[in-house]
Every structure is written in C-alpha cells, then in structure tokens.
Amino acid sequence: MNPPDLSHNHYQVDNTHPHIILADEPDRSMLMRLVIACPAGLYQLQADGSLRFDVHGCLECGVCRLLCGETTLARWSYPEAGYGVEFRFG
C-alpha cells in the first residue's frame, strides 16, 4: 500500500499568527522525536545539526503537541477559521 500523496492537499497559512510556535530553548531529544514522528515532515534536521521547522503543510494531527508539550512547543492550537489544511483525496 502506498502512502497518501500530500501534494493534493491545500493549505491556507496565516503568516501573522502561526498555530505552532517552538519554545525558545527546546530540548534536543524532544526535537528529534518531532523529526521522526511528524507525518508531514515539518521538522527536519539540517546538515549542520540545526532544526528546520515550517508550519506550511501541517496536517493538524497534534502529534507534536502530544509528544512534547509546553517545554518544546510554546504554542499549539488549531488555525483560525479559514486557515489550515483542506484535505483533497485523489
């Protein structure tokens, strides 16, 4: 079975109020959990060891919120009305 093609989805992102904000000094081991667990691949480890995070493409599944909590994420909420993911199958 092939994984779903996320490129069919449509994302409307509110750049002025992102719904996920990383904490100022998150725990490195928690960040590694996010790299592995995020189904959309929003948390990516770079060659220099830094973490790249991009809220665009978020599936709003809440995995990062459940795994890490407030020590890693300063804020996690659903996007405001009119923003977020619109799932398109096929």
PDB file of N, CA, C and O in Angstrom:
ATOM      1  N   MET A   1       0.842  -1.182   0.000  1.00  0.00           N
ATOM      2  CA  MET A   1       0.000   0.000   0.000  1.00  0.00           C
ATOM      3  C   MET A   1       0.887   1.245   0.000  1.00  0.00           C
ATOM      4  O   MET A   1       1.810   1.347   0.808  1.00  0.00           O
ATOM      5  N   ASN A   2       0.619   2.172  -0.881  1.00  0.00           N
ATOM      6  CA  ASN A   2       1.396   3.401  -0.983  1.00  0.00           C
ATOM      7  C   ASN A   2       0.906   4.429   0.031  1.00  0.00           C
ATOM      8  O   ASN A   2      -0.284   4.479   0.340  1.00  0.00           O
ATOM      9  N   PRO A   3       1.827   5.255   0.553  1.00  0.00           N
ATOM     10  CA  PRO A   3       1.400   6.326   1.475  1.00  0.00           C
ATOM     11  C   PRO A   3       0.582   7.368   0.723  1.00  0.00           C
ATOM     12  O   PRO A   3       0.717   7.502  -0.494  1.00  0.00           O
ATOM     13  N   PRO A   4      -0.270   8.111   1.440  1.00  0.00           N
ATOM     14  CA  PRO A   4      -1.085   9.131   0.763  1.00  0.00           C
ATOM     15  C   PRO A   4      -0.215  10.222   0.154  1.00  0.00           C
ATOM     16  O   PRO A   4       0.847  10.550   0.682  1.00  0.00           O
ATOM     17  N   ASP A   5      -0.668  10.774  -0.946  1.00  0.00           N
ATOM     18  CA  ASP A   5       0.038  11.862  -1.614  1.00  0.00           C
ATOM     19  C   ASP A   5      -0.430  13.185  -1.021  1.00  0.00           C
ATOM     20  O   ASP A   5      -1.531  13.650  -1.316  1.00  0.00           O
ATOM     21  N   LEU A   6       0.409  13.785  -0.188  1.00  0.00           N
ATOM     22  CA  LEU A   6       0.039  15.023   0.495  1.00  0.00           C
ATOM     23  C   LEU A   6      -0.005  16.228  -0.430  1.00  0.00           C
ATOM     24  O   LEU A   6      -0.506  17.286  -0.049  1.00  0.00           O
ATOM     25  N   SER A   7       0.515  16.078  -1.639  1.00  0.00           N
ATOM     26  CA  SER A   7       0.552  17.225  -2.551  1.00  0.00           C
ATOM     27  C   SER A   7      -0.834  17.621  -3.049  1.00  0.00           C
ATOM     28  O   SER A   7      -0.995  18.718  -3.583  1.00  0.00           O
ATOM     29  N   HIS A   8      -1.833  16.763  -2.890  1.00  0.00           N
ATOM     30  CA  HIS A   8      -3.195  17.103  -3.303  1.00  0.00           C
ATOM     31  C   HIS A   8      -3.861  18.063  -2.322  1.00  0.00           C
ATOM     32  O   HIS A   8      -4.795  18.778  -2.686  1.00  0.00           O
ATOM     33  N   ASN A   9      -3.384  18.080  -1.084  1.00  0.00           N
ATOM     34  CA  ASN A   9      -3.982  18.935  -0.062  1.00  0.00           C
ATOM     35  C   ASN A   9      -3.716  20.408  -0.357  1.00  0.00           C
ATOM     36  O   ASN A   9      -2.754  20.760  -1.039  1.00  0.00           O
ATOM     37  N   HIS A  10      -4.578  21.244   0.164  1.00  0.00           N
ATOM     38  CA  HIS A  10      -4.427  22.688   0.012  1.00  0.00           C
ATOM     39  C   HIS A  10      -4.244  23.295   1.399  1.00  0.00           C
ATOM     40  O   HIS A  10      -4.946  22.917   2.336  1.00  0.00           O
ATOM     41  N   TYR A  11      -3.310  24.229   1.539  1.00  0.00           N
ATOM     42  CA  TYR A  11      -3.004  24.844   2.824  1.00  0.00           C
ATOM     43  C   TYR A  11      -3.191  26.352   2.743  1.00  0.00           C
ATOM     44  O   TYR A  11      -2.677  27.010   1.837  1.00  0.00           O
ATOM     45  N   GLN A  12      -3.914  26.871   3.679  1.00  0.00           N
ATOM     46  CA  GLN A  12      -4.076  28.318   3.802  1.00  0.00           C
ATOM     47  C   GLN A  12      -3.427  28.702   5.123  1.00  0.00           C
ATOM     48  O   GLN A  12      -3.977  28.412   6.186  1.00  0.00           O
ATOM     49  N   VAL A  13      -2.269  29.348   5.076  1.00  0.00           N
ATOM     50  CA  VAL A  13      -1.492  29.642   6.276  1.00  0.00           C
ATOM     51  C   VAL A  13      -1.602  31.113   6.642  1.00  0.00           C
ATOM     52  O   VAL A  13      -1.461  31.992   5.791  1.00  0.00           O
ATOM     53  N   ASP A  14      -1.853  31.365   7.906  1.00  0.00           N
ATOM     54  CA  ASP A  14      -1.878  32.727   8.444  1.00  0.00           C
ATOM     55  C   ASP A  14      -0.458  33.050   8.908  1.00  0.00           C
ATOM     56  O   ASP A  14      -0.069  32.683  10.017  1.00  0.00           O
ATOM     57  N   ASN A  15       0.306  33.723   8.076  1.00  0.00           N
ATOM     58  CA  ASN A  15       1.712  34.007   8.393  1.00  0.00           C
ATOM     59  C   ASN A  15       1.879  34.955   9.573  1.00  0.00           C
ATOM     60  O   ASN A  15       2.948  34.999  10.181  1.00  0.00           O
ATOM     61  N   THR A  16       0.844  35.711   9.902  1.00  0.00           N
ATOM     62  CA  THR A  16       0.952  36.642  11.022  1.00  0.00           C
ATOM     63  C   THR A  16       0.687  35.968  12.364  1.00  0.00           C
ATOM     64  O   THR A  16       1.110  36.480  13.401  1.00  0.00           O
ATOM     65  N   HIS A  17      -0.010  34.823  12.362  1.00  0.00           N
ATOM     66  CA  HIS A  17      -0.330  34.098  13.596  1.00  0.00           C
ATOM     67  C   HIS A  17      -0.180  32.598  13.372  1.00  0.00           C
ATOM     68  O   HIS A  17      -1.187  31.898  13.262  1.00  0.00           O
ATOM     69  N   PRO A  18       1.053  32.081  13.299  1.00  0.00           N
ATOM     70  CA  PRO A  18       1.222  30.637  13.096  1.00  0.00           C
ATOM     71  C   PRO A  18       0.617  29.858  14.266  1.00  0.00           C
ATOM     72  O   PRO A  18       0.685  30.296  15.414  1.00  0.00           O
ATOM     73  N   HIS A  19       0.038  28.724  13.970  1.00  0.00           N
ATOM     74  CA  HIS A  19      -0.628  27.952  15.025  1.00  0.00           C
ATOM     75  C   HIS A  19       0.331  27.072  15.830  1.00  0.00           C
ATOM     76  O   HIS A  19      -0.042  26.533  16.872  1.00  0.00           O
ATOM     77  N   ILE A  20       1.553  26.932  15.348  1.00  0.00           N
ATOM     78  CA  ILE A  20       2.584  26.213  16.097  1.00  0.00           C
ATOM     79  C   ILE A  20       3.797  27.123  16.234  1.00  0.00           C
ATOM     80  O   ILE A  20       4.300  27.659  15.247  1.00  0.00           O
ATOM     81  N   ILE A  21       4.256  27.289  17.461  1.00  0.00           N
ATOM     82  CA  ILE A  21       5.459  28.080  17.729  1.00  0.00           C
ATOM     83  C   ILE A  21       6.361  27.255  18.638  1.00  0.00           C
ATOM     84  O   ILE A  21       5.933  26.790  19.694  1.00  0.00           O
ATOM     85  N   LEU A  22       7.612  27.077  18.223  1.00  0.00           N
ATOM     86  CA  LEU A  22       8.572  26.349  19.047  1.00  0.00           C
ATOM     87  C   LEU A  22       8.983  27.181  20.256  1.00  0.00           C
ATOM     88  O   LEU A  22       9.013  28.410  20.195  1.00  0.00           O
ATOM     89  N   ALA A  23       9.295  26.505  21.345  1.00  0.00           N
ATOM     90  CA  ALA A  23       9.798  27.177  22.541  1.00  0.00           C
ATOM     91  C   ALA A  23      11.161  27.791  22.242  1.00  0.00           C
ATOM     92  O   ALA A  23      11.835  27.384  21.295  1.00  0.00           O
ATOM     93  N   ASP A  24      11.565  28.765  23.045  1.00  0.00           N
ATOM     94  CA  ASP A  24      12.837  29.453  22.826  1.00  0.00           C
ATOM     95  C   ASP A  24      14.033  28.514  22.903  1.00  0.00           C
ATOM     96  O   ASP A  24      14.945  28.608  22.081  1.00  0.00           O
ATOM     97  N   GLU A  25      14.043  27.618  23.869  1.00  0.00           N
ATOM     98  CA  GLU A  25      15.155  26.677  24.028  1.00  0.00           C
ATOM     99  C   GLU A  25      14.627  25.265  24.230  1.00  0.00           C
ATOM    100  O   GLU A  25      14.672  24.738  25.341  1.00  0.00           O
ATOM    101  N   PRO A  26      14.127  24.647  23.159  1.00  0.00           N
ATOM    102  CA  PRO A  26      13.562  23.303  23.292  1.00  0.00           C
ATOM    103  C   PRO A  26      14.634  22.254  23.543  1.00  0.00           C
ATOM    104  O   PRO A  26      15.784  22.412  23.134  1.00  0.00           O
ATOM    105  N   ASP A  27      14.246  21.194  24.212  1.00  0.00           N
ATOM    106  CA  ASP A  27      15.127  20.075  24.493  1.00  0.00           C
ATOM    107  C   ASP A  27      15.465  19.347  23.193  1.00  0.00           C
ATOM    108  O   ASP A  27      14.570  19.018  22.415  1.00  0.00           O
ATOM    109  N   ARG A  28      16.737  19.096  22.959  1.00  0.00           N
ATOM    110  CA  ARG A  28      17.202  18.483  21.711  1.00  0.00           C
ATOM    111  C   ARG A  28      16.596  17.092  21.490  1.00  0.00           C
ATOM    112  O   ARG A  28      16.233  16.748  20.365  1.00  0.00           O
ATOM    113  N   SER A  29      16.485  16.300  22.545  1.00  0.00           N
ATOM    114  CA  SER A  29      15.935  14.953  22.384  1.00  0.00           C
ATOM    115  C   SER A  29      14.452  15.012  21.990  1.00  0.00           C
ATOM    116  O   SER A  29      13.968  14.164  21.240  1.00  0.00           O
ATOM    117  N   MET A  30      13.748  16.008  22.497  1.00  0.00           N
ATOM    118  CA  MET A  30      12.348  16.176  22.113  1.00  0.00           C
ATOM    119  C   MET A  30      12.234  16.585  20.647  1.00  0.00           C
ATOM    120  O   MET A  30      11.333  16.130  19.941  1.00  0.00           O
ATOM    121  N   LEU A  31      13.131  17.428  20.199  1.00  0.00           N
ATOM    122  CA  LEU A  31      13.118  17.837  18.795  1.00  0.00           C
ATOM    123  C   LEU A  31      13.344  16.640  17.874  1.00  0.00           C
ATOM    124  O   LEU A  31      12.757  16.559  16.796  1.00  0.00           O
ATOM    125  N   MET A  32      14.186  15.725  18.298  1.00  0.00           N
ATOM    126  CA  MET A  32      14.445  14.534  17.493  1.00  0.00           C
ATOM    127  C   MET A  32      13.191  13.666  17.395  1.00  0.00           C
ATOM    128  O   MET A  32      12.971  13.013  16.375  1.00  0.00           O
ATOM    129  N   ARG A  33      12.375  13.653  18.436  1.00  0.00           N
ATOM    130  CA  ARG A  33      11.098  12.942  18.373  1.00  0.00           C
ATOM    131  C   ARG A  33      10.226  13.532  17.270  1.00  0.00           C
ATOM    132  O   ARG A  33       9.567  12.806  16.526  1.00  0.00           O
ATOM    133  N   LEU A  34      10.234  14.860  17.179  1.00  0.00           N
ATOM    134  CA  LEU A  34       9.415  15.525  16.169  1.00  0.00           C
ATOM    135  C   LEU A  34       9.893  15.213  14.759  1.00  0.00           C
ATOM    136  O   LEU A  34       9.082  15.027  13.852  1.00  0.00           O
ATOM    137  N   VAL A  35      11.202  15.154  14.573  1.00  0.00           N
ATOM    138  CA  VAL A  35      11.772  14.834  13.266  1.00  0.00           C
ATOM    139  C   VAL A  35      11.276  13.464  12.813  1.00  0.00           C
ATOM    140  O   VAL A  35      10.962  13.267  11.639  1.00  0.00           O
ATOM    141  N   ILE A  36      11.209  12.530  13.738  1.00  0.00           N
ATOM    142  CA  ILE A  36      10.807  11.157  13.414  1.00  0.00           C
ATOM    143  C   ILE A  36       9.286  11.028  13.291  1.00  0.00           C
ATOM    144  O   ILE A  36       8.800  10.323  12.407  1.00  0.00           O
ATOM    145  N   ALA A  37       8.541  11.691  14.154  1.00  0.00           N
ATOM    146  CA  ALA A  37       7.112  11.424  14.277  1.00  0.00           C
ATOM    147  C   ALA A  37       6.188  12.248  13.383  1.00  0.00           C
ATOM    148  O   ALA A  37       5.085  11.796  13.074  1.00  0.00           O
ATOM    149  N   CYS A  38       6.594  13.417  12.968  1.00  0.00           N
ATOM    150  CA  CYS A  38       5.688  14.290  12.204  1.00  0.00           C
ATOM    151  C   CYS A  38       5.351  13.643  10.853  1.00  0.00           C
ATOM    152  O   CYS A  38       6.246  13.442  10.032  1.00  0.00           O
ATOM    153  N   PRO A  39       4.072  13.314  10.610  1.00  0.00           N
ATOM    154  CA  PRO A  39       3.721  12.661   9.352  1.00  0.00           C
ATOM    155  C   PRO A  39       3.887  13.557   8.125  1.00  0.00           C
ATOM    156  O   PRO A  39       4.000  13.054   7.007  1.00  0.00           O
ATOM    157  N   ALA A  40       3.904  14.866   8.317  1.00  0.00           N
ATOM    158  CA  ALA A  40       4.070  15.797   7.195  1.00  0.00           C
ATOM    159  C   ALA A  40       5.535  16.189   6.988  1.00  0.00           C
ATOM    160  O   ALA A  40       5.857  16.878   6.020  1.00  0.00           O
ATOM    161  N   GLY A  41       6.418  15.760   7.881  1.00  0.00           N
ATOM    162  CA  GLY A  41       7.845  16.077   7.739  1.00  0.00           C
ATOM    163  C   GLY A  41       8.161  17.544   7.942  1.00  0.00           C
ATOM    164  O   GLY A  41       9.069  18.071   7.299  1.00  0.00           O
ATOM    165  N   LEU A  42       7.429  18.219   8.826  1.00  0.00           N
ATOM    166  CA  LEU A  42       7.636  19.654   9.036  1.00  0.00           C
ATOM    167  C   LEU A  42       8.893  19.961   9.834  1.00  0.00           C
ATOM    168  O   LEU A  42       9.431  21.065   9.741  1.00  0.00           O
ATOM    169  N   TYR A  43       9.360  19.012  10.606  1.00  0.00           N
ATOM    170  CA  TYR A  43      10.555  19.178  11.428  1.00  0.00           C
ATOM    171  C   TYR A  43      11.679  18.410  10.745  1.00  0.00           C
ATOM    172  O   TYR A  43      11.617  17.185  10.643  1.00  0.00           O
ATOM    173  N   GLN A  44      12.700  19.113  10.280  1.00  0.00           N
ATOM    174  CA  GLN A  44      13.769  18.471   9.523  1.00  0.00           C
ATOM    175  C   GLN A  44      15.127  18.841  10.092  1.00  0.00           C
ATOM    176  O   GLN A  44      15.417  20.014  10.328  1.00  0.00           O
ATOM    177  N   LEU A  45      15.948  17.836  10.306  1.00  0.00           N
ATOM    178  CA  LEU A  45      17.305  18.033  10.777  1.00  0.00           C
ATOM    179  C   LEU A  45      18.183  18.424   9.594  1.00  0.00           C
ATOM    180  O   LEU A  45      18.199  17.735   8.574  1.00  0.00           O
ATOM    181  N   GLN A  46      18.909  19.523   9.728  1.00  0.00           N
ATOM    182  CA  GLN A  46      19.773  20.026   8.659  1.00  0.00           C
ATOM    183  C   GLN A  46      21.178  19.434   8.785  1.00  0.00           C
ATOM    184  O   GLN A  46      21.528  18.872   9.823  1.00  0.00           O
ATOM    185  N   ALA A  47      21.964  19.559   7.747  1.00  0.00           N
ATOM    186  CA  ALA A  47      23.326  19.012   7.729  1.00  0.00           C
ATOM    187  C   ALA A  47      24.205  19.602   8.831  1.00  0.00           C
ATOM    188  O   ALA A  47      25.098  18.922   9.337  1.00  0.00           O
ATOM    189  N   ASP A  48      23.962  20.857   9.208  1.00  0.00           N
ATOM    190  CA  ASP A  48      24.773  21.492  10.254  1.00  0.00           C
ATOM    191  C   ASP A  48      24.277  21.164  11.668  1.00  0.00           C
ATOM    192  O   ASP A  48      24.813  21.681  12.648  1.00  0.00           O
ATOM    193  N   GLY A  49      23.245  20.300  11.773  1.00  0.00           N
ATOM    194  CA  GLY A  49      22.729  19.907  13.071  1.00  0.00           C
ATOM    195  C   GLY A  49      21.574  20.753  13.573  1.00  0.00           C
ATOM    196  O   GLY A  49      20.977  20.433  14.600  1.00  0.00           O
ATOM    197  N   SER A  50      21.251  21.821  12.869  1.00  0.00           N
ATOM    198  CA  SER A  50      20.140  22.676  13.284  1.00  0.00           C
ATOM    199  C   SER A  50      18.818  22.044  12.839  1.00  0.00           C
ATOM    200  O   SER A  50      18.787  21.151  11.992  1.00  0.00           O
ATOM    201  N   LEU A  51      17.754  22.523  13.421  1.00  0.00           N
ATOM    202  CA  LEU A  51      16.429  22.025  13.078  1.00  0.00           C
ATOM    203  C   LEU A  51      15.706  23.055  12.231  1.00  0.00           C
ATOM    204  O   LEU A  51      15.679  24.238  12.571  1.00  0.00           O
ATOM    205  N   ARG A  52      15.129  22.615  11.149  1.00  0.00           N
ATOM    206  CA  ARG A  52      14.312  23.481  10.297  1.00  0.00           C
ATOM    207  C   ARG A  52      12.860  23.114  10.563  1.00  0.00           C
ATOM    208  O   ARG A  52      12.498  21.938  10.534  1.00  0.00           O
ATOM    209  N   PHE A  53      12.035  24.112  10.822  1.00  0.00           N
ATOM    210  CA  PHE A  53      10.615  23.895  11.053  1.00  0.00           C
ATOM    211  C   PHE A  53       9.825  24.824  10.155  1.00  0.00           C
ATOM    212  O   PHE A  53      10.129  26.012  10.050  1.00  0.00           O
ATOM    213  N   ASP A  54       8.808  24.273   9.507  1.00  0.00           N
ATOM    214  CA  ASP A  54       7.961  25.062   8.629  1.00  0.00           C
ATOM    215  C   ASP A  54       6.518  24.649   8.874  1.00  0.00           C
ATOM    216  O   ASP A  54       6.168  23.487   8.669  1.00  0.00           O
ATOM    217  N   VAL A  55       5.685  25.569   9.304  1.00  0.00           N
ATOM    218  CA  VAL A  55       4.294  25.267   9.621  1.00  0.00           C
ATOM    219  C   VAL A  55       3.453  25.021   8.368  1.00  0.00           C
ATOM    220  O   VAL A  55       2.371  24.442   8.463  1.00  0.00           O
ATOM    221  N   HIS A  56       3.931  25.453   7.188  1.00  0.00           N
ATOM    222  CA  HIS A  56       3.223  25.220   5.932  1.00  0.00           C
ATOM    223  C   HIS A  56       3.158  23.715   5.671  1.00  0.00           C
ATOM    224  O   HIS A  56       4.181  23.032   5.711  1.00  0.00           O
ATOM    225  N   GLY A  57       2.005  23.219   5.416  1.00  0.00           N
ATOM    226  CA  GLY A  57       1.838  21.794   5.154  1.00  0.00           C
ATOM    227  C   GLY A  57       1.432  20.991   6.372  1.00  0.00           C
ATOM    228  O   GLY A  57       1.373  19.763   6.307  1.00  0.00           O
ATOM    229  N   CYS A  58       1.150  21.657   7.484  1.00  0.00           N
ATOM    230  CA  CYS A  58       0.753  20.973   8.717  1.00  0.00           C
ATOM    231  C   CYS A  58      -0.580  20.262   8.516  1.00  0.00           C
ATOM    232  O   CYS A  58      -1.519  20.843   7.971  1.00  0.00           O
ATOM    233  N   LEU A  59      -0.664  19.016   8.951  1.00  0.00           N
ATOM    234  CA  LEU A  59      -1.888  18.230   8.847  1.00  0.00           C
ATOM    235  C   LEU A  59      -2.810  18.419  10.046  1.00  0.00           C
ATOM    236  O   LEU A  59      -3.908  17.865  10.081  1.00  0.00           O
ATOM    237  N   GLU A  60      -2.364  19.203  11.031  1.00  0.00           N
ATOM    238  CA  GLU A  60      -3.135  19.495  12.242  1.00  0.00           C
ATOM    239  C   GLU A  60      -3.492  18.232  13.017  1.00  0.00           C
ATOM    240  O   GLU A  60      -4.555  18.153  13.633  1.00  0.00           O
ATOM    241  N   CYS A  61      -2.597  17.242  12.984  1.00  0.00           N
ATOM    242  CA  CYS A  61      -2.870  15.970  13.655  1.00  0.00           C
ATOM    243  C   CYS A  61      -2.618  16.032  15.155  1.00  0.00           C
ATOM    244  O   CYS A  61      -3.202  15.256  15.911  1.00  0.00           O
ATOM    245  N   GLY A  62      -1.757  16.943  15.595  1.00  0.00           N
ATOM    246  CA  GLY A  62      -1.481  17.090  17.018  1.00  0.00           C
ATOM    247  C   GLY A  62      -0.410  16.171  17.559  1.00  0.00           C
ATOM    248  O   GLY A  62      -0.189  16.148  18.770  1.00  0.00           O
ATOM    249  N   VAL A  63       0.264  15.413  16.715  1.00  0.00           N
ATOM    250  CA  VAL A  63       1.305  14.506  17.182  1.00  0.00           C
ATOM    251  C   VAL A  63       2.398  15.264  17.927  1.00  0.00           C
ATOM    252  O   VAL A  63       2.854  14.808  18.975  1.00  0.00           O
ATOM    253  N   CYS A  64       2.816  16.389  17.415  1.00  0.00           N
ATOM    254  CA  CYS A  64       3.882  17.157  18.072  1.00  0.00           C
ATOM    255  C   CYS A  64       3.431  17.657  19.444  1.00  0.00           C
ATOM    256  O   CYS A  64       4.218  17.665  20.391  1.00  0.00           O
ATOM    257  N   ARG A  65       2.192  18.065  19.552  1.00  0.00           N
ATOM    258  CA  ARG A  65       1.645  18.535  20.828  1.00  0.00           C
ATOM    259  C   ARG A  65       1.583  17.403  21.847  1.00  0.00           C
ATOM    260  O   ARG A  65       1.917  17.596  23.016  1.00  0.00           O
ATOM    261  N   LEU A  66       1.161  16.237  21.410  1.00  0.00           N
ATOM    262  CA  LEU A  66       1.050  15.096  22.310  1.00  0.00           C
ATOM    263  C   LEU A  66       2.416  14.578  22.762  1.00  0.00           C
ATOM    264  O   LEU A  66       2.574  14.164  23.910  1.00  0.00           O
ATOM    265  N   LEU A  67       3.393  14.601  21.871  1.00  0.00           N
ATOM    266  CA  LEU A  67       4.720  14.085  22.197  1.00  0.00           C
ATOM    267  C   LEU A  67       5.530  15.010  23.084  1.00  0.00           C
ATOM    268  O   LEU A  67       6.305  14.540  23.917  1.00  0.00           O
ATOM    269  N   CYS A  68       5.369  16.303  22.926  1.00  0.00           N
ATOM    270  CA  CYS A  68       6.326  17.222  23.535  1.00  0.00           C
ATOM    271  C   CYS A  68       5.768  18.166  24.580  1.00  0.00           C
ATOM    272  O   CYS A  68       6.437  18.418  25.582  1.00  0.00           O
ATOM    273  N   GLY A  69       4.616  18.678  24.398  1.00  0.00           N
ATOM    274  CA  GLY A  69       4.056  19.596  25.378  1.00  0.00           C
ATOM    275  C   GLY A  69       4.715  20.966  25.379  1.00  0.00           C
ATOM    276  O   GLY A  69       5.364  21.357  24.409  1.00  0.00           O
ATOM    277  N   GLU A  70       4.541  21.688  26.479  1.00  0.00           N
ATOM    278  CA  GLU A  70       4.939  23.093  26.562  1.00  0.00           C
ATOM    279  C   GLU A  70       6.441  23.328  26.663  1.00  0.00           C
ATOM    280  O   GLU A  70       6.891  24.451  26.439  1.00  0.00           O
ATOM    281  N   THR A  71       7.222  22.322  26.986  1.00  0.00           N
ATOM    282  CA  THR A  71       8.666  22.531  27.074  1.00  0.00           C
ATOM    283  C   THR A  71       9.311  22.618  25.700  1.00  0.00           C
ATOM    284  O   THR A  71      10.407  23.161  25.561  1.00  0.00           O
ATOM    285  N   THR A  72       8.646  22.091  24.695  1.00  0.00           N
ATOM    286  CA  THR A  72       9.180  22.121  23.333  1.00  0.00           C
ATOM    287  C   THR A  72       8.394  23.065  22.436  1.00  0.00           C
ATOM    288  O   THR A  72       8.961  23.730  21.570  1.00  0.00           O
ATOM    289  N   LEU A  73       7.096  23.117  22.648  1.00  0.00           N
ATOM    290  CA  LEU A  73       6.242  23.993  21.858  1.00  0.00           C
ATOM    291  C   LEU A  73       5.692  25.102  22.743  1.00  0.00           C
ATOM    292  O   LEU A  73       5.050  24.835  23.758  1.00  0.00           O
ATOM    293  N   ALA A  74       5.944  26.335  22.357  1.00  0.00           N
ATOM    294  CA  ALA A  74       5.401  27.468  23.109  1.00  0.00           C
ATOM    295  C   ALA A  74       3.899  27.581  22.869  1.00  0.00           C
ATOM    296  O   ALA A  74       3.154  28.021  23.745  1.00  0.00           O
ATOM    297  N   ARG A  75       3.458  27.177  21.666  1.00  0.00           N
ATOM    298  CA  ARG A  75       2.025  27.223  21.369  1.00  0.00           C
ATOM    299  C   ARG A  75       1.691  26.182  20.324  1.00  0.00           C
ATOM    300  O   ARG A  75       2.422  25.989  19.352  1.00  0.00           O
ATOM    301  N   TRP A  76       0.582  25.523  20.541  1.00  0.00           N
ATOM    302  CA  TRP A  76      -0.038  24.658  19.547  1.00  0.00           C
ATOM    303  C   TRP A  76      -1.538  24.860  19.671  1.00  0.00           C
ATOM    304  O   TRP A  76      -2.122  24.619  20.727  1.00  0.00           O
ATOM    305  N   SER A  77      -2.152  25.302  18.589  1.00  0.00           N
ATOM    306  CA  SER A  77      -3.599  25.462  18.558  1.00  0.00           C
ATOM    307  C   SER A  77      -4.056  25.200  17.137  1.00  0.00           C
ATOM    308  O   SER A  77      -3.259  25.223  16.199  1.00  0.00           O
ATOM    309  N   TYR A  78      -5.320  24.956  16.992  1.00  0.00           N
ATOM    310  CA  TYR A  78      -5.828  24.822  15.629  1.00  0.00           C
ATOM    311  C   TYR A  78      -5.820  26.196  14.978  1.00  0.00           C
ATOM    312  O   TYR A  78      -6.012  27.202  15.661  1.00  0.00           O
ATOM    313  N   PRO A  79      -5.600  26.257  13.665  1.00  0.00           N
ATOM    314  CA  PRO A  79      -5.611  27.543  12.974  1.00  0.00           C
ATOM    315  C   PRO A  79      -6.976  28.223  13.089  1.00  0.00           C
ATOM    316  O   PRO A  79      -8.001  27.572  13.291  1.00  0.00           O
ATOM    317  N   GLU A  80      -6.960  29.531  12.956  1.00  0.00           N
ATOM    318  CA  GLU A  80      -8.202  30.302  12.961  1.00  0.00           C
ATOM    319  C   GLU A  80      -9.071  29.879  11.774  1.00  0.00           C
ATOM    320  O   GLU A  80      -8.578  29.300  10.807  1.00  0.00           O
ATOM    321  N   ALA A  81     -10.359  30.173  11.863  1.00  0.00           N
ATOM    322  CA  ALA A  81     -11.296  29.836  10.794  1.00  0.00           C
ATOM    323  C   ALA A  81     -10.815  30.397   9.459  1.00  0.00           C
ATOM    324  O   ALA A  81     -10.377  31.544   9.373  1.00  0.00           O
ATOM    325  N   GLY A  82     -10.904  29.581   8.436  1.00  0.00           N
ATOM    326  CA  GLY A  82     -10.475  29.992   7.106  1.00  0.00           C
ATOM    327  C   GLY A  82      -9.030  29.641   6.806  1.00  0.00           C
ATOM    328  O   GLY A  82      -8.589  29.783   5.665  1.00  0.00           O
ATOM    329  N   TYR A  83      -8.283  29.186   7.801  1.00  0.00           N
ATOM    330  CA  TYR A  83      -6.886  28.809   7.616  1.00  0.00           C
ATOM    331  C   TYR A  83      -6.721  27.330   7.950  1.00  0.00           C
ATOM    332  O   TYR A  83      -7.593  26.716   8.566  1.00  0.00           O
ATOM    333  N   GLY A  84      -5.598  26.776   7.537  1.00  0.00           N
ATOM    334  CA  GLY A  84      -5.285  25.392   7.854  1.00  0.00           C
ATOM    335  C   GLY A  84      -5.317  24.512   6.611  1.00  0.00           C
ATOM    336  O   GLY A  84      -5.215  24.989   5.481  1.00  0.00           O
ATOM    337  N   VAL A  85      -5.459  23.224   6.852  1.00  0.00           N
ATOM    338  CA  VAL A  85      -5.394  22.252   5.777  1.00  0.00           C
ATOM    339  C   VAL A  85      -6.793  21.951   5.245  1.00  0.00           C
ATOM    340  O   VAL A  85      -7.767  21.884   5.995  1.00  0.00           O
ATOM    341  N   GLU A  86      -6.858  21.774   3.938  1.00  0.00           N
ATOM    342  CA  GLU A  86      -8.074  21.297   3.269  1.00  0.00           C
ATOM    343  C   GLU A  86      -7.663  20.003   2.585  1.00  0.00           C
ATOM    344  O   GLU A  86      -6.892  20.013   1.626  1.00  0.00           O
ATOM    345  N   PHE A  87      -8.181  18.896   3.082  1.00  0.00           N
ATOM    346  CA  PHE A  87      -7.789  17.597   2.551  1.00  0.00           C
ATOM    347  C   PHE A  87      -8.481  17.350   1.212  1.00  0.00           C
ATOM    348  O   PHE A  87      -9.689  17.533   1.063  1.00  0.00           O
ATOM    349  N   ARG A  88      -7.668  16.928   0.249  1.00  0.00           N
ATOM    350  CA  ARG A  88      -8.167  16.606  -1.084  1.00  0.00           C
ATOM    351  C   ARG A  88      -7.671  15.219  -1.429  1.00  0.00           C
ATOM    352  O   ARG A  88      -6.466  15.010  -1.572  1.00  0.00           O
ATOM    353  N   PHE A  89      -8.551  14.298  -1.560  1.00  0.00           N
ATOM    354  CA  PHE A  89      -8.185  12.900  -1.846  1.00  0.00           C
ATOM    355  C   PHE A  89      -8.308  12.655  -3.327  1.00  0.00           C
ATOM    356  O   PHE A  89      -9.365  12.853  -3.926  1.00  0.00           O
ATOM    357  N   GLY A  90      -7.183  12.208  -3.921  1.00  0.00           N
ATOM    358  CA  GLY A  90      -7.214  11.850  -5.328  1.00  0.00           C
ATOM    359  C   GLY A  90      -6.815  12.945  -6.186  1.00  0.00           C
ATOM    360  O   GLY A  90      -6.790  12.795  -7.408  1.00  0.00           O
TER     361      GLY A  90
END
